[in-house]
Amino acid sequence: MLRSPFVAFPLLSALGSLLPAQASGPDAMWIAARQGRTLTKVSANGEVLQTVNLSGNGFDLRSVTKAPDGKLWVVNFITTTLTILDPTGANPQNLTTAGTAYQIAFDRLGVAWVTLSNTGNVARYAPNGTLLGTIAVGPNPLGIAIDKAGNAWVAHRSPSGTRVSKIDATTFAATNYTLPSTTLQPVAVLCDSPNPAAPSNVWVAGDSSNEIFQLDPNGNVLNTIRPNSVATAGISDLTLDANNDIWASCSTRAEIYRIDDVTGVVAPAIPDAPSPIGLSTDSYGRVWVVNRVSFSGPAPAELRRFDPVTGAREAVAPVGIGAYNTKDPGGFQYAFVVDPNGDADGDGVGNAAEILQRTSPYDPQSNASLSLVAAGVSQPGQTLRISTSGTGVPVYLVWATGRGTPFALPGFTGTVRLDPAKLLPIAFLVNVPATYSIPLPNDPTLVGATFLAQAVRPATPYLLGNESGWVIF
């Protein structure tokens, strides 16, 4: 239970005198909906922040990947056209490719590596969309990922054998590796980060087999994992979390699996009917599942977050009709694996270091000095949790039912993120670090409500932290 008393806080009246405004938040995931032809921006709390309708472009959507410069690169479904949008989702520009694009991964310099499934090639594009060259890798290249050394790994869904390719980061020479399977048709490939000093291992999965292969940096098979007992139950997607554990989805069995990256032990399956088609990881290293729900509607697909230990569904956000597989839509894998020593949010702490301390590499107000992370099952009658981290004296948690355009508060470092018109007249005085439980009344009228908290440290140095919270479902 939260034992700190409810207290009046002078900052509330100052904020309440300001005009309300809207904002999208600094740090989020983008999800593409194939049938609805929409992009949906979702916060790490499960808030739908923005929807971009791309129907006028004339293409169904396969996936969207956030580039290091914040631009959104959209793979259109079975076309020779990519669409690049500004970080806000505006100004779509179409880019013609010399083949059918399937998936995109970005290297440390922001170069886009794109698999062209019908040509056997991988194309490289500068951040502005200029073609830098193509590399022949072999039949039907689909999934692609960049490892810590900058090499690109490609999964081939090919009738000529179960194979992956590695493209050298410097010479661009491609080496093919045959995997010991007679049935697997690789679609998904994932590079991990065992620890800051270790090179990436590579994980490969796909259609027609329940096998997941773990490879070393030289393509040698380290482990073969079968997360379920049905040999033909293919794996829809792969991602990793902040512990470097591997997550896999199986849409045909409607199950999610968490695999210990060291031992290969598979945790009990998390059921997720009807169709967990894709996986995503937010900037705090928490895994979300894209569940298609229905292929062509009317029900929208959902982005769902689960407790990794209990398997309980914690958060849900609608993300359009017929959402598809995702590819690093919030930049987690880029920050954790591809550019671990970079500092995407400019707060002086490296990307991977922030993830390991459970702060966000994309939010300068989530750092070792002060940060919030909300968890728990966001349903009436359940118990929510909010964790504070940082250093120094206790902080206030200021509460609101919505966020606004960030604005500066005199004397404080950081910006106010909450909407002054939606502030709640309470504040918690809490310790740092600590985790607090918040029982939610069993009141069905709360469904659809948003509750956000922002941490404020009213002592030298005066700090405004990030915001975190819940959307009740």
Disulfide bonds with the S-S distance in Angstrom:
none
